[in-house]
Amino acid sequence: ETGPATIDRTLQRFDDINDIITGSSGEFGLYREVMADDARRDAGGHCEVAIDTESNKLSLSRPIYDRLKAIDASKADPATQRYLQRTLAEFERSGVALPPAQRAAVQALRDKLSNLGTAFDKGIADGAKSVEADPAELVGLPQDFMDAHKPGANGKVKITTATTDYQPVMAYAKSEALRKRLYTAYMTRAYPANDAVLRQILDTRQQLATALGRKDWATLILENKMLDTPGKVEALLGEMNTVARPVGQRDLARKLAVWKTIDPTATTLQPWNDAYVSGILIKQAYAYDPQEVRKYFAYDNVRDGILKLTEDLFGVEIRAWKTAKWDPLVETYEVYDHGKLIGRFYFDAHPRPGKYEHANEITLRPGIAGRTIPMGALVMNLPAGDHTTGLMEHRDVETFLHEYGHLLHEIFGGQNGRWSGQAGTATERDFVEAPSQMLEEWVYDYDTLKTFAVNAAGEPIPEALVAKLNNARYFDLGMTDMRQLALSNISLRLHQSAAPADLGVRTRELNDAYAMVPAPKFTQMQDGFPHLNGYSAVYYTYRWSKVIADDLYTEFEKHGLHDKATAARYRQLVLAPGGSKPAAQLVEDFLGRPISLDAYKADLARDK
């Protein structure tokens, strides 16, 4: 480009390139996660690395930086000024000011990380394991689970580390031996193959941070977050630990007392017994049975209920979308607002061999006002079908709504902005989870659940059962939060130096600094922890976003979960702006005050 550098020419051209990179990266990542065979999954991974390489080149281009730097944005609107300011800051953080030879070295390190990250994620998918069980060991599991897990020719039942197998077995199987075998398999997924990959990732990130003049990767990666230094993250973890630890200790004491009625010689609670004991305790203390409530959560009904909730709450219409699909079970939809198409999305909701094992939302097209319709995909692993084959745990419904919340953020935040770099979830990374975590509250609301939670006879979930669900929901919140603080600690501390001598030992040490149940010495969870790639040092996002989510929810508590005026304000003030304002300002616009930990602390105090 020659001539004057302007917003309409220079910044627009840059944003067009950014739009291509964001959409391509999402699309290739989707292929890597969902394609039906290794060849296509590998092709997606290779393309993902290739587009990352182009992104790395862009971030280190001195000519492009100089053109952007030359733009006079003094008369531009605030969103454009913010976009340009943050764009220049990202170039500077990437090392664009370095001499050419050092920029080339940084480019090589970034390209290496792109390849390593793809290899790490693939290693998790390829590292899935299974155990064999005698049919008698399935006692306690729901009938539909046993119906779906028939013995093979050798008389044994195959149970995998996929979420749809792992969570029911850990919660319901009476056989401690089976729970321990499956826990062992789950906590050693991708080990030892991913250990070498993770070591290279940590060492390369440290080298890159040093090349860019930072103490460590955590310092570098946090600079553009709401909590922008390791010290601020450490302070948050410390404050949350002070609040959550006493509650977690009480939870643990209650669980251990129950386990001693099963094993009088026990002095500790082993992690493979945790979920099972929790189920017994909530039956005794709250008269609540998770197996009773799951009878009301068939996938087809839950899906339709979540879509209907969106229509009712936000005044939009969701229609079936006729388009090509990569698997027959993929579902496709379009969103209309007063007759205008505003978004498209895919649900790939059910497990398949080789598919990504967890749940996430992927941006396929950022929304640009007047130019691009936002499009995304939910990749999940939920049971498929009706009351015979598709019964879900309540936590699965919660996960569904959480990931769907990201999709709504992408769509509602991709309508009014000019810049793809500010569309949807293009906010500070440690704010992204907050809207989704807040939306989880609706799966505890009887008025919401009664619209789609029905049993095989078509009877809606009883209000009394939902009341029991709510009475039990705050039990174990202390231990759960301490587990999340442990994962946050692992994520942060592993990125404050080069890789330790023994990754497993160091990860267990970092875990045990917070988790109420220590990790057994055989665990190697670092190799199956996908967020160490995608989130690197900032897993704390989930805890910080929970604080924000609890705070945002106070407005709905005050006015009603189905109050359309509050929902409209929330959509307008929090979701619609995307990244055009600082996240702290979005929250303050909605609440009328800065972020507070008061609501989070109140939640932890609710279970007596």
N, C-alpha and C positions, 0 to 999 in steps of 0.2 A: 504494500500500500504506500502511496506517495501523497503528498499534500498534507493539509492540516489533519491532525488526529482529533476526531470528534466522537461524541457519544453515538450519533446515528450511524456513523461509518465504522469506526474502529472498535468501540465497545460492542456494537451489534454483531460485527463479524466474529469477535472473540466468543461471544455468547452462543453464536450459531455452532462454532466448533465445540464448545462445552456441551451443548445439547446433544450433538452426535456422540460424543464420548460417553456421556451419562447413559443415554439410551442403549448404546452398543454394549457397554459394560454390563448393564442389567440383563440385556437379552442373552449375551453369551454366558453370564453366570447362571441364568435360568436353564439354558441348555445343559450346562455341566451338572446341574442338580437333578434334572427330571428326565433326561433322555433315556430310552429303553435299553441301550446297549453301550458297552464301553467305548466303542469307536466314536459314537456321536457325543457321549459325555466328554471324552478326551478332546474331540474337536472343539467343543464349547470352551473347555479349559484353555486350549491353545489360542483361540481367538480372544479370550478374556485377557490373557497375557499380552497379546499383540496390541490390544487397544490400551492396556495399561502402559505399554511402552510409549505409545504415541502421546498419552497424557503426561508421562514423565518428560518427554521431549518438550512439550508445550510449556510445562511448568519451569523449564530451565532455559527458555528461549529469550536471550537478551534483547534481540530486535523487537519481539512482540511486547516484552515488558516496557521497553523504552517508548514504544508507540502508545501504550496504555497510560504510561506515566505522563505523557505529554498532553493528555486530555484536560481541558479546563472544564471541570464539573461544578463550578461555583454557582451556576444558575440552574442546575439540574434538580429534580425532585429528590427528597430525602432517601427514598429507596434506591435510586440510581447512585447517589453519592455513597451510600453504604456499600452497594455492590462493588463499585470501583475501588473503594478504600480496602475492602476485605480481599478483593482480587489481587491488588498490588501487594498486600501483606502476605498472601499465600506465595506469590512469586518470591518475595524476599525470604520467607521461611524455607523455601525450597532450595535456596542457594544461588539464585540468579545473579547475585552480585559477585560471585566468586570468579577468579580467572578461568579462562577456557579449559585448561587441563583439569582443574578441580571440578568444574561443572561436569566434565565428561566422566570423572570418577564417581560423582554423585549419581549421574544418570545410570552408570553401570550398577551401582548398589541398589537403586530403585528397581531396575529391571530384574535384578537377582531376586529381590523381595517379591515381585509379582509372580515369578515362577515358583518360588518357595511357598507362597500363600496358596496357590492353586494346588500344589502337590500336597500340602498339609490337609486341605479340605478333602481332596480325593482320598488321602490316606484314611480319613475317618470313615468315609463311605465304604471303602474297600476293607476296612478293619472290623466291620461288623462281625459278631460272633454268635454262636448258639450253644445251647446245652441240651442234653437228653434227659428226659424224666420218665419215671414209671408213672402210669396213669394214676396210681394211688396217691402220688405226690401232688396231684392237682386238686385234692380235696380242699374246699374253701373257696375256690374260684367260681365265678358266675357260670351258669350253665351254657350261655352262648359262647363263652371262651372255650369251654371244654368241647363243645360241638365243633368249634373251628380248629381244634387241635387234636385230631384223631391219631392214634398210634400208627407208626409205620410198619413195614414188613418185619422189623426186629422187635416189635411190641413196645417200642419207646416213642415218646412224644417229643418232637423238636420244638424248642422255645428259643426265640432269637432275642438279641439285645435291642431290637426295635421298640420304640416307646409303647406301641400297642400291645406288646408282650411283656415288656419289663415292668411297667407300672402296675398292671393288675396282679402279676405274680408277687411283687414286693408288698403289695397292700393286702392280698387276700389268701395266698397259699399258706396252709397250716404247716407245711413241711419246712422247717428251718434249713434243712440240708439243701433243698431246692433253692430257697431264697439266697443262701450263701453262694451256691454255685453260680447262679445267674448274676448276683452282685459282683462276684469276682470277674466273670466274663465282661460285664458292663464296664467295670472300672479298669480294665486292661485293654479296652478296644484300641486298635491302631498301635499298640505297643508290641514290639520295640521299634517298628518301622518309622513311626512319626517322631521318635525321640531325636533321631539325627536331623530330621527336617526342622523341628522346633529349635534345636540348638543353633542351627544355621540362621534361622529367622531372628532369634534373639541377638546373636553375635553381629549379624548384618545390620540390624536396627541400631545397635550401639555404635557400630562403625559410622553409620550414616549420621547419627546425632552428633558424634564427635567431629565429623567432617564439616558439619554445619555450625560448629561452635557451641554446641549445647553439652551439658553435663551428661545427659542420658536421654534415651528415647522418651521416657515419661515426660520429661521437661519439654521436649520438642512437641510432642503430640498434644499436650494440654494447652498450648499457648492460645489456641483459638476457641477454647471451650468456656462455658459459664464459670466453672471452677478452673482457673487457668494456670495453676501451679500445683506440683505434687504436694506442697505444704497444705494447700486448701483442701485437697482430697483427703489427705491424712487427718486433717481436723474434722472433716465431715464423718469419716469412719470412726474416729474417736468419740465424737458426740453421739452418733447412733449406737455405738457399742455401749456407752454409758446408759442409754435408755433401754436397749434391747437385752443386754446380758442378764440382768436380774430376772426378767420375764422368761428368758431362755433357760436359766437355771431352774426356775420353778417348773417349766414344762418338762425338763429332763427328769427331775425328781419324781414327778407324777408318772411318767412313762416307766421309769425304773421300778417303781412300786408295783405297777401292773405286771411287768416282766417277771418280777420275783414270785408272783403267784403261779407262773408257768415254770420258772427255773429258780427255785429257792436259793441255789448256790451263787447266783449271779451277783456280781459287784459292779458291773458296768453294763451299758446298753450297746450292743454291737450295731453297726449301721444297717446291716441287712435285716435287722429286727425292728428298726425304727418305724417304718410305715405300717407294718403289721400291728405293732403295739398301739400306735396312734388310732388305728381303726377300732381296736378293742376298747380303748379308753373313751373315745367319743360315743360309742354305744352305751357305755356304763354311765358316763357323766352327763351326757346330753341327750340320751335316747335317740341318737341319730345314726342311721345306717347308710353309708355311701352306696351300698348295693341296692338299697331301696330307691334312692333318688335317681340312680342311673337308668332305671326302668322307664323314666320319662324323657330320656335324652337320646332319641334315635337321630342319626345324622341328618336325614332328609328334613325332618321337622326343625331341627336346630338351625340348619342352613336357611330354611324359609323364614324362620322366626327372626333371625338376625337381619335378613334383608328387609323384612317388614318393619322392624324396629327403626332401621335407617329411614325408611319412607315416612313413618309416623313422626319421628323426632325432628327430622330436618326438612320435611316437606318435598322430598324428591320422589321420583318413580324409577324403579329398577325393572328392566325388561331383559328377556333372553336375547343373547347376541349370537347370530348365526355366523360362525367363522371357523376357520380350520383349527384343529386341535392336535396335539402331539400324543394324546392317549384318549381312548373312548370315555373314560371316567372324568376327564377334565370338564369343568362347567364354565360357561362364558356368559357375561352380562354387560349391559350398558346402563348408565345412569342418566336420567333426564331431569332437568329442573325447569318446571313450567314449559315443557315441550322442547327445551333446548338440550341437546346432547352435551354432557359435561364430563363424562368419563367412561372408561371401559376397563374390565378386569376379568382375570381368570382365577378359578379355584382348582388347584391340583391338590386334592385333600387327602388322598389315600396312599398307603405304603405300596411300594413295588421294590423288587430286588435292585440294588445299586442306586436307588434314589436317596437324596438328602434325607437324613433321619429325623431332623428336628422340624421347626416351624419358622418361617420367615416371610417377609413381604419384599417383593423385588420391584423396583421402579423400572418400567420398560420405556415409558415416554414421559418426560416432565411436561407439565401443562404450561403453555404460553398463551396469554390472552390473544384471541383472534387468529392464532396460528396452529396450535397443537392441542389435541384432546389428551389429557393425562390418561395413562394406561399403566396398570400394574398387575402383579400376580401374587397370589397366596400359595405358598408351598407348605403343606402340612402332612401329617400322618395320622389320620383319624379313621376309625372303622367306617366302612361303606355300607349304606343301605338303610333298611327299616329296623323295626324292633326285633327282627330275627337275627340280623347280621350287623347292624350298625349302631349298637348301644354305646354311648359315650359316658365317660366319667364326668362329673361336674367340672373338674379341673380342665378337662379337654374343651368343654364349652367355654370356659374362661380363656383358655389359650386361643381358641378360634376368634373370640371377640377382640382379644388383644391384638392379634395380627391384623384383623380386619380394621382395627382402629388406625393402623398405619396407612391402610389403603384409603380410608376416608380422608386422612390428612393429605395424602397425595392428590386426591381428587379435588377436595374443597380448597386446598392451597394452590391449585393450578388453574385458577380461573381469571384472576384479575391482574396478575403481574406481567410485566414485559419481559423479565429475564428468566431464562431456564435455571440459571444459577441461584435463583431465590425461590424456585417453585416447590410447593409441597413440603417435604421433610428436609429441605435444604436449610435447616436451622443449625444452631450449635448442636453438636452431636450428643451432648449430655442433657439435651431437652427432648430429643426425639421420642423417647419411650413414654414421656409423661401423658400425652393424650391417650395413648393406648392403654396405659395402666389405669387411667381414670375410667375408661369405658368398661373395664372389667366389673365395675360396681353394678352394672345393670343385670348381671346374671345372678345376683342375690335379691333382686327385686321381684316380689310376687306378682305385681301387676304386669311385669314384663314376661316372666316365666309362664304364667297361665295362658299366654297367647300361643305358645308353641310346645311347651313341655307336656306331652300327653303319653299315656301308657298304651299298650297294645290294643286295649279296648276303646281307645279314644278318649279316655277320661283325663281331664287336666290335673296337673300336679296339685295335691291338697295344700291349702294355705298353711295348715298345721305342720306339714313336712318342710315347707320353705322356712317356717319359723324355727324349726329344729336346725336346719341348715345354717341359718344365720346365728343361732346360739352357739353352734360349733365352729363357725368360721374363724373366730379369733383365737381359738385354742391352737397352740403350736406356732403362733406368729413370732414369738421370741426366738425359738430355735431356727425357724425358717429364715428370719432376718439375719441371724448370726451366720447361717450358712451362706447367705448372699454377701455378707461382709467378708467372709472367708474367701469367696471367689473374687471379690473386688481387691482384696489384699494380694492374692496370687497374681492377678492381672497387673496391678501397679508395681509390685516389688520385683517381679521377674524382668521388668523393663527399666530398672534403675541400675543395671550393670550388664556386663556380658553374661552369657549362659553359665550357670553354676556347674560345679564338677559333676554333680548327680542331680539331674532334673527331678526325679521322683522324690528323693529325700528333701530337696528344697521346697518342692510343691507341698509336700505333706507338712513341713514345718510352717509354711505360710498359712495353710489351711487350719492347722490346729491352734494358731494364735487366736482364732475367732470361733471356729465351729465347736459346738458343744459336744459332739461325738467325734473323737479323733479318727483320722484316716488310718486303716490298717496298713502295715508295712508293705503289703503286696500291691497296693493300689498304684496305678500310674495314670491318674485321671488327666494329667496335662496333655497327653497325646490324643485324647478324645474330646478336648475342650475347644469347640470351634471358635469361641469368641476370642481366643488368643491370637487368631489370625485377623478376623474382621474388626474387633474392637481394640486389640492390642492392650494398651495400658488402661483403657477407660471403661472396664466393666462396671466400675462404680456408678456409671450412668443409670443402671437399673435402680440403685438405692436413691440417688439424688432425684431421679425422675419420679420415684415413688413419693418422696416428700412433696414434690410439686403436684403430682396427681391427687394426693390426699387433700392438698390445699385447694386445688381447682374444684374438687368435688363438693366442697362446702357450699358453693353457690347452688348446686343442684339439690343438696340436702335442704337448703333454706327454702327453695322455691318449688321443689318437686322434680322427680326424675323424668317426668314426662311433660314438664312445662316447656312449651314450644318457644316462648319468649326467651327463656334462659338458654335453650339450645341454639336459638338464632344468634344471640349475643356471643355465645361460645364459638359458633362457627365463624362469625364475622371478626371477632377480636383475637381469637387464638389460632384457628386453623387457616382461615383465608389469607392472612398476610404471608404465610410461608416463612421465608427467611428475610423478608424486607425490613424487619425490625429486630432488635435484640430480644432474645427469648424472655429475659427478665421483664422487659417492657410489655410483652404480650400478656404475661401473667398479671402484671400490675394493672393493665388496661381492663382486664376481666374482673379482677378481685377488688380493684380500687385501693390496693395496698401492696407492699412488697411481699415476697415469698416468706412463709413462716413454717417452722417445724411443729407448730402446735397441733395440727390435725393428725400428723403422723404419731406424735406422742400419745394423743388421745386414743388412737386405734390400738396401740400396744397395751393400754390400760383397760380395755373393754372386757377382756376375759378375766374373770375373778376366780 
